[in-house]
Amino acid sequence: MPASPFEASSSPVAGPVRIIRAVGDRAVLVELAGLADVLDLQAHLQRHPLAGQLDVLAAAETVLITGVSASAARGFADALRQLQVLPAAPADAALVQIDTVYDGEDLADVAAHTGLSIEGVIAAHTGQDWTAAFGGFVPGFLYLTGASAVLTVPRRSSPRSSVPTGSVAVAGDYSAVYPRTSPGGWQLLGRTDARLWDLKRSQPALIRPGDRVRFRAVREQVAAAGVLGPETAVAVGTPAATATPDVAATAVPTPATGIRVLSPGAQTTVQDLGRPGYADQGVTASGALDRGALRRANRVVGNPATAAVLENALGGLSLTALADQVLAVTGAVLPLTVTDAVGRHRELPMDSAVSLLAGQTLSLGAPRSGVRSYLAFRGGIDVDPVLGSRSTDTLSGIGPAPLTSGTVLRMLPPAPGSAVHHPETPPPAPAEVTVLRFVPGPRADWFEPASVDRFGDAEWTVTHQSNRIGLRLAGEPLARSRPGELASEGTARGAIQVPPSGLPVLFLADHPVTGGYPVIGVVLAEDLDLAAQLPTGARIRFTPVPAEPVPASP
């Protein structure tokens, strides 16, 4: 595979620099000598963004910088080499105390790995102050560094598909608390009822970078309240967080303006173009998986590209109009049936503006090809935006809840001067084997050369474990060239991450913002719409392209 033109850097960025690597066609990864340099560069770029900078995310030894376009990303390496970065001013630090019940599933394994007793593990975890270094994974998840290395343990060889809310965990040199139920590969020591992320607070994150954290062993969790501040210890215990998203889609509507869901199918969510720019808070961009289909649906009904639509997986959606609607359905190819009040049926075309009169019911059948369909209603769906977007983030729970039977949604009025457009032409039918182009790296050097070559030649199969977070793939496992753990670093949409099992995971819109497994390549932004429509059993072949970022539609 071609070498990256970014893999040579002799000019200083923020102290000693190891390398600047391409991350797909829209980002670069800057490796630095240590955490202090990392945080200095992040602080500088937050105050003085590069031209076209969208997100900047610090991690253990790297800073990931994402651009608004491929052309913006092309200029990042040269701009970074010319920066003069001063040390960031220290922020006032609060001391946050986390009451913890130490009964985690991995407590005995951690004891065996460290050579400590279970009591010794608890004593080591509670006997030191931890410093919040940087955020990531999900909102409210902070990587905490400790002064003692006695609890240095590897991640699990295979991550759990679901880690409970409030789990207190360790991995590598870090400790953390899971803010909500989510996948994860850390070793679980115990649990807390502290609410790490709450959009109802003026500052949603309980712990912020620079804060000190102290864990206290308790037999049972107690509720307490306090005010955080410099050198102020606060015992934290609030009612246990649930997996319920922070904003409901069922805010009391005006019944005469919207629709009522009769059946949501496998999953139906509200989506728009997402909420980029919050990665440093652990918030991924989310948004529609097939952005081209969303844009087509909105164009047809005369909406701006940013209007919120419904994203449905695998059909099965049925809804009734409470008032006359104009809508369009794009994406997965499936039958669209309208039923009126007396039971008469008619079929509707896709990629076209159609009417749904009050009292009529629209039903989406099973897809003949593809997975996800997009329903745009003229005016756009009216739900409260969260951090500037109406999208549902299924990993973090930010945004509207996934639709259920009985959900009522209202519509915004059409934009003045807007008009319904002609039908759109859908993309060609998918091939028997979908080819996805990718830029090798940034961590291809973690794999045996034969595995890297085979990755680009082999066929991979989409498994049933896939979702909006990513496509889990089956095939012959990839062999690493080096043992050990990769320090956690920022990840991008389209990243092909490879856990120790050797089976790749292709990150989609709701991916975690950081990860600890090496990324063998990153799919081009313009090919991700293809990935969004791949069902279980679909076959993929990845083909490498030059590492220099190439143009792609925004």
Secondary structure by P-SEA (a helix, b strand, c coil): ccccccccccccccccccccccccccbbbbbcccaaaaaaaaaaaaacccccccbbbbcccbbbbbcccaaaaaaaaaaaaacccccccccbbbbbbbbbbccccaaaaaaaaacccaaaaaaaaacbbbbbccccccccccbbbbcccccccccccccccccccccccccccccccccccccccbbbccccccccccccccccccccccbbbbbbbbcbbbbbbbbbccccccccccccccccccccccccccccccccccccccbbbbbccccccccccccccccccaaaaaaaaaaaacccccbbbbbbccccbbbbbcccccccccccbbbbbbbcccbbbbbbbccbbbbbcccbbbbbcccccccbbbbbccccccccccccccccccccccccccccccbbbbbccccccbbbbcccccccccccbbbbbbbcccccccccaaaaaaaacbbbbbccccccccccccccbbbbcccccccbbbbcccccccccccbbbbbcccccccccccccccccccaaaaaaaccccbbbbbbbcccccccccc
